[in-house]
Amino acid sequence: MLNSMLVKDYMIGDHLAFKPQMDLLRAVHVLLAHGLSGAPVVDDDNRLIGFLSEKDCLKAALDASYFRQSAGSVQDFMSNDVRSIPGDASLIDAIQLFVSHSYRCLPVVEGARLIGQISRRDILKGLEKLR
């Protein structure tokens, strides 16, 4: 049954994404305002190029305290090695990624273009609806 359920049917399509040149403190504010643990970073063609997590933001705060400087931009602290999942992947594929890694959400892509994101909570909500 889970094999026939697709990521694109449970993802959030109206996703938040950052541009690499965005001020990091502004990005932190946006994450907090939306209650998110992170968000994808995209280029001008909406291609996935990174991910900014709460952990990345904490690293920036630590660096700023050590070096007594302003935080910088999203591109200075985002993770470049980003795991994503295709929209036509099964929910089982997404669940396996969440279980085997500490990801809280995954960018959903079609080719290299960002089309949404899916979180652990999105999957649990979908599974609850099936009951």
Legacy VTK file of the C-alpha trace (Angstrom):
# vtk DataFile Version 3.0
C-alpha trace
ASCII
DATASET POLYDATA
POINTS 131 float
0.000 0.000 0.000
2.740 2.518 0.913
4.520 1.653 -2.338
1.664 3.203 -4.305
1.659 6.421 -2.236
3.852 9.100 -3.800
5.864 11.871 -2.182
4.292 14.514 -4.469
0.855 13.678 -3.070
1.928 14.461 0.517
4.536 17.200 0.071
4.016 20.865 0.732
3.960 22.432 -2.718
3.840 26.033 -1.517
7.328 25.814 -0.120
9.652 28.330 1.437
13.042 28.631 -0.234
15.933 31.001 0.277
18.258 32.662 -2.200
21.976 32.251 -1.411
22.620 35.987 -1.073
19.871 36.506 1.537
21.040 37.883 4.882
21.351 35.022 7.353
19.649 36.879 10.208
16.660 37.544 7.941
16.568 33.845 7.025
16.582 32.890 10.718
13.669 35.256 11.304
11.721 33.674 8.418
12.389 30.125 9.710
11.168 31.103 13.171
8.109 32.919 11.819
7.108 29.831 9.817
7.986 27.330 12.550
10.386 25.462 10.264
13.575 23.611 11.115
15.139 24.485 7.763
14.496 25.379 4.148
15.992 24.712 0.717
18.237 27.225 -1.018
17.668 27.751 -4.748
19.286 29.688 -7.562
17.447 32.100 -9.864
16.172 29.167 -11.967
14.689 27.469 -8.866
17.343 24.733 -8.945
18.211 23.261 -5.577
21.721 24.331 -4.538
21.692 23.955 -0.758
19.773 23.679 2.473
19.793 25.953 5.519
18.963 24.183 8.775
18.640 25.335 12.358
21.965 23.611 12.978
23.604 25.723 10.248
22.181 28.847 11.882
23.557 27.821 15.270
27.003 27.341 13.690
26.739 30.871 12.333
25.881 32.221 15.795
28.845 30.399 17.276
31.205 31.702 14.590
29.918 35.245 15.083
30.536 35.046 18.825
34.099 33.765 18.373
35.103 36.151 15.628
32.924 39.111 16.703
31.496 39.667 13.271
28.080 39.810 11.676
26.513 36.531 10.610
26.791 36.865 6.806
24.583 35.419 4.099
22.757 32.135 3.640
25.402 30.872 1.190
28.088 31.270 3.849
26.435 28.716 6.142
24.087 26.537 4.084
24.858 22.880 3.541
25.887 22.240 -0.051
25.604 18.469 0.125
21.809 18.226 0.042
19.771 15.052 0.005
16.556 15.463 -1.945
13.838 13.131 -3.127
11.937 13.040 -6.428
8.230 13.792 -6.338
7.427 10.459 -7.954
9.285 8.476 -5.249
7.144 6.332 -2.965
6.457 7.293 0.626
8.438 4.204 1.614
11.518 5.776 0.017
10.980 8.956 2.030
10.333 7.044 5.254
13.536 5.046 4.774
15.524 8.278 4.374
13.974 9.774 7.497
14.594 6.622 9.540
18.206 6.190 8.427
19.217 9.880 8.707
18.489 12.742 11.063
16.650 14.782 8.419
13.502 16.565 9.527
12.441 17.511 6.021
13.561 16.798 2.485
13.430 19.015 -0.582
11.293 17.469 -3.313
12.649 17.860 -6.822
11.742 17.243 -10.400
15.120 16.910 -12.076
17.179 19.643 -10.371
14.230 22.008 -9.845
12.623 22.375 -6.441
8.895 21.580 -6.479
8.219 21.300 -2.737
9.341 19.732 0.484
8.170 16.902 2.664
8.646 16.495 6.387
8.288 13.650 8.826
5.113 15.313 10.028
3.659 15.520 6.507
4.070 11.758 6.158
2.559 11.041 9.570
-0.433 13.259 8.751
-0.907 11.349 5.494
-0.717 7.998 7.235
-3.187 9.127 9.876
-5.719 10.025 7.162
-5.524 6.458 5.865
-6.766 4.995 9.132
LINES 1 132
131 0 1 2 3 4 5 6 7 8 9 10 11 12 13 14 15 16 17 18 19 20 21 22 23 24 25 26 27 28 29 30 31 32 33 34 35 36 37 38 39 40 41 42 43 44 45 46 47 48 49 50 51 52 53 54 55 56 57 58 59 60 61 62 63 64 65 66 67 68 69 70 71 72 73 74 75 76 77 78 79 80 81 82 83 84 85 86 87 88 89 90 91 92 93 94 95 96 97 98 99 100 101 102 103 104 105 106 107 108 109 110 111 112 113 114 115 116 117 118 119 120 121 122 123 124 125 126 127 128 129 130
